[in-house]
Amino acid sequence: MSKEKNKVTKGILQVKKYRKKKLSVEDLTKGVLNGDKAILARAITVVESTKNEDLKKAYSLIENCLAKKSNSIRIGITGVPGVGKSTFIEIFGKTLTNLGKKVAVLAVDPTSTLSKGSILGDKTRMQELVKDPNAFIRPSPSGESLGGVARKTRESVILCEAAGFDIVLIETVGVGQSETAVHSMVDFFLLLKLAGAGDELQGIKRGIMEMADAVVINKAEGDNLKRAQRAKAEFERALQLYPPKENGWIPKVSTCSSIENSGIIEIWETIKQFFDTTKDHGYFEINRQNQNKYWLLQTINELLKLHFFEVPSVKENLEKMMTQVAKEKISPFRAAELLMAVYKKELK
């Protein structure tokens, strides 16, 4: 049996072993801190769980992992569906691992509003990167979360950093101009665009363009090369209309081809240049501090929401109110007000 087959067999046996055993917080913490990818995947599953029994476990796990200091870089990557995010991330990730970096990819797949299911096919699309020993890919469903990320993406970032990954890439759903959530958890925000698809005008709109630290015109190859170069010039002119960023950085526009592997290393050079520039302004630390404050408020909102819907009297009255709202016997606003009164009464 070849060495490669031995490794695969050993890995399968190890996964089966872990699946049989229910791991404690201590086991999970130890595995994550040792960089065990199988346990890291299980730790993220615990953190993503909505079961009450897993909540305390998740909090303890995150606290343990926060204690490990990390110098990692968090990079958010967004763009409309079809722009080639997965292909780009695979080539970009391989470029980084070839440079000796350990790369974690947190890919978020859209959840169907009808079936509530997600395909979670990013591992299939990133066939080369998934086999790289210095890479870890975790697809997660977006669920009902807004902003193009999964409900527990930020906690997953903390676990990946504790596991020793130098760079964490967060691929968003790519739902247009609502990518604020991912922007609030990364150090560098990369916007992928297409040329010749009507995407240029969409990109000139405010919102997502103001958040971008770099704009990359993807699929700049073959007959599309000239269109990509024209799109690059248009975006550069558009960016001049925006006020300068507080961190002193001027967003860069470039082209790349994930298929031909051209322009990829230049993107990494741009990211390094970004950190060299913003370091002088103390931006990195200030940005991380502001993000922590933002996620404190987000977590409070989430916990309040969870607690609200778990209160028995709220559950009981919710069905009645929904029926009355559906029949237009009461307005949604009045119904919400009455349910809040029930909730407040329960707290006394």
CORDAZI-V515226 format. One record per residue. RES is the residue in one small letter. PHI is phi as a letter, one per 20 degrees, with the letter a starting at -180 (none if undefined). OMEGA is omega as a letter, one per 40 degrees, with the letter a starting at -180 (none if undefined). D_LAST is the distance of its C-alpha to the last C-alpha in whole Angstrom. Layout:
RES&PHI&OMEGA&D_LAST + RES&PHI&OMEGA&D_LAST
This chain:
m&none&a&68 + s&f&i&67 + k&g&a&65 + e&f&i&62 + k&f&i&62 + n&f&i&61 + k&f&a&59 + v&f&i&57 + t&f&i&57 + k&f&a&56 + g&f&i&53 + i&f&i&52 + l&f&a&53 + q&f&i&50 + v&f&i&48 + k&f&i&48 + k&f&a&48 + y&f&a&44 + r&f&a&43 + k&f&a&44 + k&e&i&42 + k&e&a&38 + l&e&i&38 + s&e&i&35 + v&f&a&34 + e&f&i&37 + d&f&a&39 + l&f&i&38 + t&f&a&38 + k&f&a&41 + g&f&i&43 + v&f&a&41 + l&f&i&43 + n&e&i&46 + g&m&i&46 + d&f&a&46 + k&f&i&46 + a&f&i&45 + i&f&i&42 + l&g&i&41 + a&f&i&41 + r&f&i&39 + a&f&i&36 + i&f&i&36 + t&f&i&35 + v&f&a&32 + v&f&a&31 + e&f&a&31 + s&f&i&29 + t&d&i&26 + k&f&i&26 + n&g&a&23 + e&f&a&25 + d&e&a&27 + l&f&a&24 + k&f&i&24 + k&f&a&28 + a&f&a&29 + y&f&a&27 + s&f&a&29 + l&f&i&32 + i&f&i&31 + e&g&i&31 + n&f&a&34 + c&f&i&36 + l&f&a&35 + a&f&i&37 + k&e&a&40 + k&f&a&41 + s&c&i&43 + n&d&a&45 + s&f&i&45 + i&d&i&45 + r&d&a&43 + i&c&i&45 + g&e&a&43 + i&c&a&46 + t&c&a&45 + g&r&a&47 + v&f&i&47 + p&g&a&48 + g&n&a&52 + v&f&i&52 + g&n&a&53 + k&f&a&50 + s&f&i&50 + t&f&i&54 + f&f&a&54 + i&f&i&51 + e&f&a&53 + i&f&i&56 + f&f&i&54 + g&f&i&53 + k&f&i&56 + t&f&a&58 + l&f&i&55 + t&f&i&56 + n&f&i&59 + l&e&i&59 + g&n&a&57 + k&e&i&53 + k&e&a&51 + v&c&i&49 + a&d&i&46 + v&d&i&45 + l&d&a&42 + a&d&a&42 + v&d&i&40 + d&d&i&41 + p&f&i&40 + t&d&i&38 + s&f&i&39 + t&f&a&36 + l&e&a&38 + s&e&a&39 + k&m&a&36 + g&d&i&39 + s&c&a&40 + i&f&a&44 + l&l&a&44 + g&e&a&47 + d&f&i&48 + k&f&i&49 + t&f&a&52 + r&f&a&53 + m&d&a&53 + q&f&a&55 + e&f&a&57 + l&f&a&54 + v&f&i&52 + k&e&a&55 + d&f&a&55 + p&f&i&54 + n&e&a&53 + a&c&i&50 + f&c&a&47 + i&d&a&46 + r&c&i&42 + p&e&i&42 + s&c&i&38 + p&f&i&37 + s&f&a&35 + g&m&i&33 + e&e&a&31 + s&f&i&31 + l&e&i&32 + g&n&i&35 + g&m&i&37 + v&c&i&36 + a&f&a&34 + r&f&a&30 + k&d&a&31 + t&f&a&34 + r&f&i&33 + e&f&i&32 + s&f&i&36 + v&f&a&37 + i&f&i&36 + l&f&i&37 + c&f&i&41 + e&f&i&41 + a&f&i&41 + a&f&i&43 + g&n&i&46 + f&e&a&46 + d&f&a&48 + i&c&i&47 + v&d&i&44 + l&e&i&45 + i&d&i&42 + e&e&a&43 + t&e&i&41 + v&g&a&41 + g&n&a&43 + v&d&i&41 + g&o&a&43 + q&d&a&41 + s&d&a&38 + e&e&a&38 + t&f&a&36 + a&f&a&34 + v&f&i&37 + h&f&a&38 + s&e&i&35 + m&c&a&36 + v&c&i&40 + d&e&a&43 + f&c&a&45 + f&d&a&45 + l&d&a&48 + l&d&i&48 + l&e&a&51 + k&c&i&53 + l&d&i&56 + a&d&i&59 + g&m&i&60 + a&c&a&57 + g&m&a&56 + d&e&a&54 + e&f&a&55 + l&f&i&54 + q&f&a&51 + g&f&a&50 + i&f&i&52 + k&f&i&48 + r&f&i&46 + g&n&a&43 + i&f&i&44 + m&f&i&47 + e&f&a&45 + m&e&a&43 + a&f&i&46 + d&e&i&48 + a&b&i&51 + v&d&a&52 + v&c&i&54 + i&e&a&57 + n&e&i&57 + k&m&i&60 + a&e&a&62 + e&b&i&65 + g&l&a&68 + d&f&a&69 + n&e&a&65 + l&f&a&66 + k&f&i&67 + r&f&i&64 + a&f&i&62 + q&f&i&64 + r&f&i&64 + a&f&i&60 + k&g&i&60 + a&f&i&62 + e&f&i&60 + f&f&i&56 + e&f&i&58 + r&f&a&59 + a&f&a&55 + l&f&i&54 + q&f&a&56 + l&e&a&54 + y&e&i&50 + p&f&a&50 + p&f&i&50 + k&f&a&47 + e&f&a&46 + n&e&i&47 + g&n&a&51 + w&e&i&51 + i&d&a&53 + p&g&a&52 + k&d&i&55 + v&d&i&56 + s&b&i&58 + t&d&i&60 + c&b&i&60 + s&c&i&61 + s&f&a&59 + i&f&a&62 + e&e&a&64 + n&l&i&62 + s&d&i&63 + g&n&a&61 + i&f&a&59 + i&f&i&60 + e&f&i&60 + i&f&i&56 + w&f&i&55 + e&f&i&57 + t&f&a&55 + i&f&i&52 + k&f&i&54 + q&f&i&55 + f&g&a&52 + f&f&i&50 + d&f&a&53 + t&f&a&53 + t&f&i&49 + k&f&a&49 + d&f&a&51 + h&e&a&48 + g&m&a&46 + y&f&a&44 + f&g&a&43 + e&f&a&41 + i&f&a&39 + n&f&i&39 + r&f&i&37 + q&f&i&35 + n&f&i&34 + q&f&i&33 + n&f&i&31 + k&f&a&29 + y&f&a&29 + w&f&i&28 + l&f&a&25 + l&f&i&23 + q&f&a&25 + t&f&i&23 + i&f&i&20 + n&g&a&20 + e&f&a&21 + l&f&i&18 + l&f&i&16 + k&f&i&18 + l&f&a&18 + h&f&a&15 + f&g&a&14 + f&f&i&17 + e&e&a&16 + v&f&a&13 + p&g&a&14 + s&f&i&13 + v&f&i&14 + k&g&a&17 + e&f&a&18 + n&e&a&18 + l&f&a&20 + e&f&i&23 + k&f&a&23 + m&f&i&22 + m&f&i&25 + t&f&a&27 + q&f&i&27 + v&f&i&27 + a&f&a&30 + k&e&i&32 + e&m&i&31 + k&e&i&29 + i&b&a&26 + s&f&i&27 + p&g&a&25 + f&f&i&23 + r&f&i&22 + a&f&i&21 + a&f&i&19 + e&f&i&17 + l&f&i&16 + l&f&i&15 + m&f&i&13 + a&f&i&11 + v&f&a&10 + y&f&a&9 + k&f&i&7 + k&f&a&5 + e&f&a&6 + l&f&a&4 + k&f&none&0
